[in-house]
Amino acid sequence: MEKILWGENFSVGVRVLDEQHKQIVTIVNTLIEMSDAKIGSEIISDTLTKMTQYAINHFSKEEEYMLKYEYPEYLMQKKRHSEFKKKTVDFCMETMAHKETAPTEIFAYLKSWWTNHILQEDMKYKTFFNERGLR
Ligand SMILES: [Fe+2]
């Protein structure tokens, strides 16, 4: 599977959120590499857990800004964040339950979810936050 290629088009215009996105993309890319290398489920599940922790931290930062600046799509974003958290926890459990490698479906989901999250969902707040002085 191709890794996520970070480019300027991934910038949501808020430095701290860009940094968090970059770290998460790096972890997702590590997972993609692992899936190609057929790494055992234990290390994959540890890496999934790490990604989930980074994601939870990131979502709370985003939601904090959204509340502070009264972002109109706050509730929709919050709902998507919770769905993601639930799904990755399920993935972690499934992966731990398997002795062999984790299913490719997990990595495909993570790749498409994060790409869509940054390029579609988060990109919508770029102008909104920038206009309110958040960069
Ligand atoms: Fe985000």
Backbone and ligand atoms as CSV (ligand in chain L), in Angstrom:
chain,resi,resn,atom,element,x,y,z
A,1,MET,N,N,0.832,-1.191,0.000
A,1,MET,CA,C,0.000,0.000,0.000
A,1,MET,C,C,0.874,1.252,0.000
A,2,GLU,N,N,0.470,2.247,-0.799
A,2,GLU,CA,C,1.227,3.503,-0.856
A,2,GLU,C,C,1.086,4.266,0.469
A,3,LYS,N,N,2.168,4.931,0.881
A,3,LYS,CA,C,2.100,5.709,2.112
A,3,LYS,C,C,1.416,7.058,1.823
A,4,ILE,N,N,1.079,7.782,2.886
A,4,ILE,CA,C,0.490,9.120,2.713
A,4,ILE,C,C,1.648,10.093,2.491
A,5,LEU,N,N,1.569,10.843,1.401
A,5,LEU,CA,C,2.638,11.781,1.076
A,5,LEU,C,C,2.243,13.176,1.553
A,6,TRP,N,N,2.944,13.668,2.593
A,6,TRP,CA,C,2.635,14.975,3.164
A,6,TRP,C,C,3.083,16.079,2.209
A,7,GLY,N,N,2.207,17.018,1.932
A,7,GLY,CA,C,2.568,18.164,1.103
A,7,GLY,C,C,1.946,19.417,1.681
A,8,GLU,N,N,2.254,20.562,1.103
A,8,GLU,CA,C,1.706,21.835,1.582
A,8,GLU,C,C,0.174,21.836,1.572
A,9,ASN,N,N,-0.391,21.053,0.653
A,9,ASN,CA,C,-1.855,20.967,0.565
A,9,ASN,C,C,-2.482,20.347,1.817
A,10,PHE,N,N,-1.639,19.768,2.700
A,10,PHE,CA,C,-2.146,19.174,3.941
A,10,PHE,C,C,-2.199,20.205,5.073
A,11,SER,N,N,-1.695,21.407,4.828
A,11,SER,CA,C,-1.652,22.385,5.910
A,11,SER,C,C,-3.023,23.003,6.169
A,12,VAL,N,N,-3.477,22.916,7.439
A,12,VAL,CA,C,-4.773,23.495,7.817
A,12,VAL,C,C,-4.603,24.908,8.380
A,13,GLY,N,N,-3.383,25.444,8.272
A,13,GLY,CA,C,-3.155,26.843,8.621
A,13,GLY,C,C,-2.999,27.138,10.108
A,14,VAL,N,N,-3.038,26.107,10.954
A,14,VAL,CA,C,-2.838,26.296,12.398
A,14,VAL,C,C,-1.651,25.410,12.775
A,15,ARG,N,N,-0.566,26.053,13.207
A,15,ARG,CA,C,0.708,25.347,13.366
A,15,ARG,C,C,0.619,24.097,14.251
A,16,VAL,N,N,0.002,24.266,15.430
A,16,VAL,CA,C,-0.025,23.140,16.371
A,16,VAL,C,C,-0.819,21.950,15.805
A,17,LEU,N,N,-1.891,22.259,15.064
A,17,LEU,CA,C,-2.698,21.170,14.486
A,17,LEU,C,C,-1.965,20.511,13.314
A,18,ASP,N,N,-1.233,21.318,12.532
A,18,ASP,CA,C,-0.404,20.742,11.460
A,18,ASP,C,C,0.627,19.781,12.029
A,19,GLU,N,N,1.268,20.190,13.139
A,19,GLU,CA,C,2.294,19.342,13.759
A,19,GLU,C,C,1.687,18.021,14.234
A,20,GLN,N,N,0.504,18.117,14.841
A,20,GLN,CA,C,-0.161,16.895,15.315
A,20,GLN,C,C,-0.545,15.998,14.139
A,21,HIS,N,N,-1.067,16.614,13.071
A,21,HIS,CA,C,-1.418,15.825,11.877
A,21,HIS,C,C,-0.187,15.120,11.317
A,22,LYS,N,N,0.934,15.846,11.269
A,22,LYS,CA,C,2.179,15.261,10.726
A,22,LYS,C,C,2.608,14.042,11.526
A,23,GLN,N,N,2.538,14.172,12.869
A,23,GLN,CA,C,2.938,13.048,13.728
A,23,GLN,C,C,2.033,11.842,13.492
A,24,ILE,N,N,0.737,12.113,13.359
A,24,ILE,CA,C,-0.215,11.021,13.158
A,24,ILE,C,C,0.014,10.362,11.789
A,25,VAL,N,N,0.235,11.183,10.756
A,25,VAL,CA,C,0.500,10.644,9.417
A,25,VAL,C,C,1.760,9.764,9.451
A,26,THR,N,N,2.774,10.204,10.210
A,26,THR,CA,C,4.000,9.404,10.339
A,26,THR,C,C,3.685,8.022,10.938
A,27,ILE,N,N,2.855,8.010,11.973
A,27,ILE,CA,C,2.503,6.716,12.594
A,27,ILE,C,C,1.693,5.852,11.625
A,28,VAL,N,N,0.737,6.484,10.918
A,28,VAL,CA,C,-0.066,5.724,9.951
A,28,VAL,C,C,0.853,5.143,8.869
A,29,ASN,N,N,1.840,5.936,8.412
A,29,ASN,CA,C,2.786,5.434,7.417
A,29,ASN,C,C,3.616,4.265,7.954
A,30,THR,N,N,3.981,4.336,9.236
A,30,THR,CA,C,4.701,3.222,9.862
A,30,THR,C,C,3.837,1.961,9.838
A,31,LEU,N,N,2.555,2.138,10.128
A,31,LEU,CA,C,1.634,0.991,10.102
A,31,LEU,C,C,1.510,0.421,8.685
A,32,ILE,N,N,1.456,1.300,7.683
A,32,ILE,CA,C,1.367,0.846,6.287
A,32,ILE,C,C,2.610,0.017,5.918
A,33,GLU,N,N,3.788,0.526,6.359
A,33,GLU,CA,C,5.040,-0.228,6.129
A,33,GLU,C,C,4.978,-1.594,6.802
A,34,MET,N,N,4.461,-1.605,8.033
A,34,MET,CA,C,4.364,-2.866,8.781
A,34,MET,C,C,3.446,-3.849,8.083
A,35,SER,N,N,2.356,-3.339,7.523
A,35,SER,CA,C,1.410,-4.238,6.859
A,35,SER,C,C,2.076,-4.878,5.641
A,36,ASP,N,N,2.895,-4.091,4.927
A,36,ASP,CA,C,3.607,-4.652,3.776
A,36,ASP,C,C,4.648,-5.677,4.202
A,37,ALA,N,N,5.262,-5.427,5.377
A,37,ALA,CA,C,6.334,-6.298,5.844
A,37,ALA,C,C,5.812,-7.510,6.625
A,38,LYS,N,N,4.490,-7.589,6.773
A,38,LYS,CA,C,3.875,-8.702,7.515
A,38,LYS,C,C,4.450,-8.855,8.921
A,39,ILE,N,N,4.469,-7.731,9.617
A,39,ILE,CA,C,4.932,-7.696,11.007
A,39,ILE,C,C,3.861,-8.326,11.903
A,40,GLY,N,N,4.279,-8.937,12.987
A,40,GLY,CA,C,3.353,-9.609,13.905
A,40,GLY,C,C,2.347,-8.680,14.553
A,41,SER,N,N,1.253,-9.271,15.018
A,41,SER,CA,C,0.130,-8.466,15.509
A,41,SER,C,C,0.435,-7.684,16.784
A,42,GLU,N,N,1.386,-8.173,17.593
A,42,GLU,CA,C,1.639,-7.502,18.863
A,42,GLU,C,C,2.194,-6.083,18.668
A,43,ILE,N,N,3.204,-5.987,17.806
A,43,ILE,CA,C,3.814,-4.664,17.567
A,43,ILE,C,C,2.839,-3.749,16.821
A,44,ILE,N,N,2.027,-4.329,15.945
A,44,ILE,CA,C,1.026,-3.533,15.229
A,44,ILE,C,C,-0.006,-3.003,16.215
A,45,SER,N,N,-0.414,-3.849,17.129
A,45,SER,CA,C,-1.409,-3.400,18.096
A,45,SER,C,C,-0.843,-2.327,19.027
A,46,ASP,N,N,0.453,-2.429,19.377
A,46,ASP,CA,C,1.095,-1.363,20.169
A,46,ASP,C,C,1.116,-0.056,19.398
A,47,THR,N,N,1.425,-0.135,18.094
A,47,THR,CA,C,1.499,1.064,17.269
A,47,THR,C,C,0.107,1.672,17.066
A,48,LEU,N,N,-0.889,0.802,16.931
A,48,LEU,CA,C,-2.280,1.282,16.823
A,48,LEU,C,C,-2.687,2.026,18.095
A,49,THR,N,N,-2.276,1.476,19.230
A,49,THR,CA,C,-2.584,2.115,20.504
A,49,THR,C,C,-1.930,3.489,20.583
A,50,LYS,N,N,-0.672,3.558,20.120
A,50,LYS,CA,C,0.051,4.832,20.128
A,50,LYS,C,C,-0.685,5.845,19.236
A,51,MET,N,N,-1.088,5.385,18.043
A,51,MET,CA,C,-1.801,6.278,17.128
A,51,MET,C,C,-3.105,6.768,17.749
A,52,THR,N,N,-3.802,5.860,18.437
A,52,THR,CA,C,-5.066,6.229,19.082
A,52,THR,C,C,-4.836,7.298,20.150
A,53,GLN,N,N,-3.756,7.150,20.915
A,53,GLN,CA,C,-3.453,8.149,21.952
A,53,GLN,C,C,-3.160,9.518,21.333
A,54,TYR,N,N,-2.377,9.524,20.239
A,54,TYR,CA,C,-2.072,10.778,19.543
A,54,TYR,C,C,-3.356,11.381,18.985
A,55,ALA,N,N,-4.225,10.504,18.455
A,55,ALA,CA,C,-5.474,10.971,17.848
A,55,ALA,C,C,-6.386,11.596,18.906
A,56,ILE,N,N,-6.495,10.944,20.068
A,56,ILE,CA,C,-7.362,11.462,21.140
A,56,ILE,C,C,-6.874,12.838,21.593
A,57,ASN,N,N,-5.564,12.950,21.733
A,57,ASN,CA,C,-4.943,14.202,22.116
A,57,ASN,C,C,-5.216,15.295,21.072
A,58,HIS,N,N,-5.090,14.919,19.814
A,58,HIS,CA,C,-5.330,15.849,18.708
A,58,HIS,C,C,-6.801,16.290,18.648
A,59,PHE,N,N,-7.714,15.342,18.770
A,59,PHE,CA,C,-9.137,15.678,18.712
A,59,PHE,C,C,-9.513,16.634,19.838
A,60,SER,N,N,-8.927,16.423,21.016
A,60,SER,CA,C,-9.315,17.302,22.120
A,60,SER,C,C,-8.790,18.718,21.879
A,61,LYS,N,N,-7.610,18.835,21.251
A,61,LYS,CA,C,-7.085,20.162,20.913
A,61,LYS,C,C,-7.990,20.845,19.870
A,62,GLU,N,N,-8.351,20.092,18.847
A,62,GLU,CA,C,-9.235,20.647,17.806
A,62,GLU,C,C,-10.570,21.079,18.396
A,63,GLU,N,N,-11.136,20.213,19.233
A,63,GLU,CA,C,-12.448,20.512,19.817
A,63,GLU,C,C,-12.366,21.712,20.760
A,64,GLU,N,N,-11.234,21.847,21.435
A,64,GLU,CA,C,-11.029,22.999,22.322
A,64,GLU,C,C,-11.068,24.307,21.508
A,65,TYR,N,N,-10.357,24.326,20.378
A,65,TYR,CA,C,-10.361,25.510,19.512
A,65,TYR,C,C,-11.748,25.754,18.920
A,66,MET,N,N,-12.412,24.673,18.507
A,66,MET,CA,C,-13.730,24.806,17.890
A,66,MET,C,C,-14.736,25.412,18.857
A,67,LEU,N,N,-14.660,24.977,20.114
A,67,LEU,CA,C,-15.566,25.520,21.139
A,67,LEU,C,C,-15.236,26.981,21.417
A,68,LYS,N,N,-13.942,27.246,21.567
A,68,LYS,CA,C,-13.485,28.583,21.903
A,68,LYS,C,C,-13.923,29.611,20.861
A,69,TYR,N,N,-13.807,29.217,19.568
A,69,TYR,CA,C,-14.120,30.153,18.485
A,69,TYR,C,C,-15.530,29.938,17.917
A,70,GLU,N,N,-16.291,29.072,18.593
A,70,GLU,CA,C,-17.669,28.767,18.177
A,70,GLU,C,C,-17.762,28.349,16.708
A,71,TYR,N,N,-16.958,27.357,16.382
A,71,TYR,CA,C,-16.945,26.819,15.025
A,71,TYR,C,C,-18.286,26.141,14.740
A,72,PRO,N,N,-18.965,26.534,13.629
A,72,PRO,CA,C,-20.316,26.007,13.377
A,72,PRO,C,C,-20.402,24.481,13.191
A,73,GLU,N,N,-19.322,23.837,12.731
A,73,GLU,CA,C,-19.390,22.386,12.510
A,73,GLU,C,C,-18.834,21.570,13.683
A,74,TYR,N,N,-18.751,22.220,14.846
A,74,TYR,CA,C,-18.195,21.551,16.021
A,74,TYR,C,C,-18.845,20.190,16.321
A,75,LEU,N,N,-20.170,20.157,16.382
A,75,LEU,CA,C,-20.853,18.915,16.764
A,75,LEU,C,C,-20.624,17.792,15.759
A,76,MET,N,N,-20.645,18.147,14.481
A,76,MET,CA,C,-20.404,17.168,13.417
A,76,MET,C,C,-18.992,16.581,13.537
A,77,GLN,N,N,-18.005,17.471,13.762
A,77,GLN,CA,C,-16.611,17.021,13.907
A,77,GLN,C,C,-16.461,16.126,15.144
A,78,LYS,N,N,-17.096,16.549,16.233
A,78,LYS,CA,C,-17.009,15.793,17.480
A,78,LYS,C,C,-17.574,14.378,17.292
A,79,LYS,N,N,-18.659,14.285,16.529
A,79,LYS,CA,C,-19.289,12.999,16.260
A,79,LYS,C,C,-18.331,12.107,15.440
A,80,ARG,N,N,-17.715,12.703,14.414
A,80,ARG,CA,C,-16.760,11.938,13.585
A,80,ARG,C,C,-15.577,11.463,14.415
A,81,HIS,N,N,-15.108,12.335,15.319
A,81,HIS,CA,C,-13.989,11.963,16.190
A,81,HIS,C,C,-14.354,10.761,17.070
A,82,SER,N,N,-15.566,10.786,17.649
A,82,SER,CA,C,-15.970,9.661,18.508
A,82,SER,C,C,-16.105,8.373,17.720
A,83,GLU,N,N,-16.645,8.478,16.503
A,83,GLU,CA,C,-16.772,7.280,15.665
A,83,GLU,C,C,-15.395,6.670,15.390
A,84,PHE,N,N,-14.447,7.566,15.101
A,84,PHE,CA,C,-13.091,7.085,14.820
A,84,PHE,C,C,-12.489,6.392,16.044
A,85,LYS,N,N,-12.647,7.011,17.213
A,85,LYS,CA,C,-12.095,6.429,18.441
A,85,LYS,C,C,-12.679,5.037,18.690
A,86,LYS,N,N,-13.988,4.908,18.503
A,86,LYS,CA,C,-14.650,3.628,18.722
A,86,LYS,C,C,-14.107,2.575,17.751
A,87,LYS,N,N,-13.992,2.978,16.485
A,87,LYS,CA,C,-13.536,2.040,15.458
A,87,LYS,C,C,-12.088,1.592,15.699
A,88,THR,N,N,-11.216,2.513,16.088
A,88,THR,CA,C,-9.817,2.109,16.302
A,88,THR,C,C,-9.676,1.246,17.551
A,89,VAL,N,N,-10.487,1.495,18.566
A,89,VAL,CA,C,-10.440,0.630,19.746
A,89,VAL,C,C,-10.837,-0.792,19.331
A,90,ASP,N,N,-11.886,-0.904,18.495
A,90,ASP,CA,C,-12.290,-2.221,17.978
A,90,ASP,C,C,-11.150,-2.880,17.202
A,91,PHE,N,N,-10.476,-2.077,16.375
A,91,PHE,CA,C,-9.347,-2.602,15.589
A,91,PHE,C,C,-8.252,-3.130,16.505
A,92,CYS,N,N,-7.946,-2.367,17.574
A,92,CYS,CA,C,-6.905,-2.786,18.517
A,92,CYS,C,C,-7.271,-4.132,19.135
A,93,MET,N,N,-8.525,-4.271,19.528
A,93,MET,CA,C,-8.982,-5.526,20.135
A,93,MET,C,C,-8.865,-6.678,19.144
A,94,GLU,N,N,-9.346,-6.435,17.919
A,94,GLU,CA,C,-9.282,-7.471,16.880
A,94,GLU,C,C,-7.843,-7.904,16.621
A,95,THR,N,N,-6.962,-6.886,16.503
A,95,THR,CA,C,-5.563,-7.170,16.201
A,95,THR,C,C,-4.921,-7.987,17.316
A,96,MET,N,N,-5.232,-7.618,18.553
A,96,MET,CA,C,-4.658,-8.357,19.683
A,96,MET,C,C,-5.156,-9.793,19.727
A,97,ALA,N,N,-6.397,-9.977,19.270
A,97,ALA,CA,C,-6.989,-11.313,19.289
A,97,ALA,C,C,-6.376,-12.241,18.235
A,98,HIS,N,N,-5.766,-11.650,17.197
A,98,HIS,CA,C,-5.166,-12.456,16.128
A,98,HIS,C,C,-3.707,-12.758,16.406
A,99,LYS,N,N,-3.325,-13.977,16.171
A,99,LYS,CA,C,-1.916,-14.342,16.347
A,99,LYS,C,C,-1.111,-13.930,15.113
A,100,GLU,N,N,-1.753,-13.975,13.976
A,100,GLU,CA,C,-1.058,-13.650,12.722
A,100,GLU,C,C,-1.119,-12.149,12.452
A,101,THR,N,N,-0.894,-11.752,11.206
A,101,THR,CA,C,-0.881,-10.326,10.877
A,101,THR,C,C,-2.293,-9.729,10.860
A,102,ALA,N,N,-2.342,-8.431,11.062
A,102,ALA,CA,C,-3.624,-7.725,11.073
A,102,ALA,C,C,-4.168,-7.607,9.645
A,103,PRO,N,N,-5.500,-7.593,9.495
A,103,PRO,CA,C,-6.070,-7.484,8.152
A,103,PRO,C,C,-5.776,-6.133,7.477
A,104,THR,N,N,-5.557,-6.164,6.185
A,104,THR,CA,C,-5.238,-4.963,5.389
A,104,THR,C,C,-6.328,-3.904,5.516
A,105,GLU,N,N,-7.549,-4.366,5.743
A,105,GLU,CA,C,-8.695,-3.468,5.903
A,105,GLU,C,C,-8.410,-2.349,6.923
A,106,ILE,N,N,-7.714,-2.702,8.005
A,106,ILE,CA,C,-7.398,-1.725,9.049
A,106,ILE,C,C,-6.566,-0.569,8.493
A,107,PHE,N,N,-5.532,-0.917,7.737
A,107,PHE,CA,C,-4.615,0.111,7.236
A,107,PHE,C,C,-5.267,0.959,6.163
A,108,ALA,N,N,-6.086,0.305,5.347
A,108,ALA,CA,C,-6.805,1.035,4.294
A,108,ALA,C,C,-7.767,2.035,4.932
A,109,TYR,N,N,-8.432,1.579,6.006
A,109,TYR,CA,C,-9.363,2.467,6.717
A,109,TYR,C,C,-8.617,3.661,7.311
A,110,LEU,N,N,-7.492,3.408,7.988
A,110,LEU,CA,C,-6.739,4.485,8.628
A,110,LEU,C,C,-6.236,5.490,7.604
A,111,LYS,N,N,-5.730,4.967,6.502
A,111,LYS,CA,C,-5.205,5.843,5.456
A,111,LYS,C,C,-6.316,6.730,4.894
A,112,SER,N,N,-7.439,6.131,4.550
A,112,SER,CA,C,-8.494,6.931,3.944
A,112,SER,C,C,-9.150,7.849,4.975
A,113,TRP,N,N,-9.283,7.389,6.237
A,113,TRP,CA,C,-9.898,8.238,7.252
A,113,TRP,C,C,-9.078,9.498,7.494
A,114,TRP,N,N,-7.749,9.336,7.691
A,114,TRP,CA,C,-6.908,10.504,7.996
A,114,TRP,C,C,-6.764,11.443,6.813
A,115,THR,N,N,-6.672,10.862,5.604
A,115,THR,CA,C,-6.570,11.714,4.417
A,115,THR,C,C,-7.835,12.560,4.289
A,116,ASN,N,N,-8.985,11.915,4.462
A,116,ASN,CA,C,-10.251,12.637,4.389
A,116,ASN,C,C,-10.403,13.644,5.538
A,117,HIS,N,N,-9.986,13.246,6.737
A,117,HIS,CA,C,-10.078,14.129,7.905
A,117,HIS,C,C,-9.315,15.434,7.659
A,118,ILE,N,N,-8.085,15.309,7.172
A,118,ILE,CA,C,-7.257,16.510,6.990
A,118,ILE,C,C,-7.697,17.299,5.755
A,119,LEU,N,N,-7.785,16.612,4.625
A,119,LEU,CA,C,-8.015,17.327,3.363
A,119,LEU,C,C,-9.450,17.810,3.164
A,120,GLN,N,N,-10.421,17.094,3.754
A,120,GLN,CA,C,-11.820,17.504,3.571
A,120,GLN,C,C,-12.371,18.206,4.816
A,121,GLU,N,N,-12.393,17.482,5.941
A,121,GLU,CA,C,-13.056,18.021,7.141
A,121,GLU,C,C,-12.294,19.196,7.755
A,122,ASP,N,N,-11.010,18.975,8.068
A,122,ASP,CA,C,-10.263,20.022,8.752
A,122,ASP,C,C,-10.000,21.235,7.863
A,123,MET,N,N,-9.862,20.986,6.566
A,123,MET,CA,C,-9.585,22.092,5.646
A,123,MET,C,C,-10.694,23.143,5.703
A,124,LYS,N,N,-11.899,22.719,6.114
A,124,LYS,CA,C,-13.035,23.647,6.201
A,124,LYS,C,C,-12.838,24.706,7.286
A,125,TYR,N,N,-11.991,24.405,8.300
A,125,TYR,CA,C,-11.806,25.417,9.353
A,125,TYR,C,C,-10.602,26.325,9.111
A,126,LYS,N,N,-9.847,26.056,8.052
A,126,LYS,CA,C,-8.630,26.833,7.790
A,126,LYS,C,C,-8.905,28.341,7.770
A,127,THR,N,N,-9.786,28.770,6.879
A,127,THR,CA,C,-10.117,30.195,6.766
A,127,THR,C,C,-10.786,30.702,8.038
A,128,PHE,N,N,-11.692,29.889,8.580
A,128,PHE,CA,C,-12.424,30.272,9.792
A,128,PHE,C,C,-11.466,30.628,10.931
A,129,PHE,N,N,-10.514,29.743,11.214
A,129,PHE,CA,C,-9.570,29.996,12.300
A,129,PHE,C,C,-8.610,31.138,11.959
A,130,ASN,N,N,-8.109,31.145,10.743
A,130,ASN,CA,C,-7.154,32.182,10.327
A,130,ASN,C,C,-7.784,33.581,10.444
A,131,GLU,N,N,-9.038,33.691,10.050
A,131,GLU,CA,C,-9.729,34.983,10.141
A,131,GLU,C,C,-9.890,35.454,11.583
A,132,ARG,N,N,-9.854,34.505,12.526
A,132,ARG,CA,C,-9.978,34.843,13.941
A,132,ARG,C,C,-8.606,34.918,14.625
A,133,GLY,N,N,-7.570,34.937,13.806
A,133,GLY,CA,C,-6.221,35.141,14.332
A,133,GLY,C,C,-5.519,33.892,14.838
A,134,LEU,N,N,-6.138,32.722,14.655
A,134,LEU,CA,C,-5.502,31.475,15.077
A,134,LEU,C,C,-4.697,30.918,13.908
A,135,ARG,N,N,-3.397,30.768,14.131
A,135,ARG,CA,C,-2.516,30.299,13.065
A,135,ARG,C,C,-1.549,29.241,13.562
L,1,LIG,FE,FE,-7.484,17.125,12.609
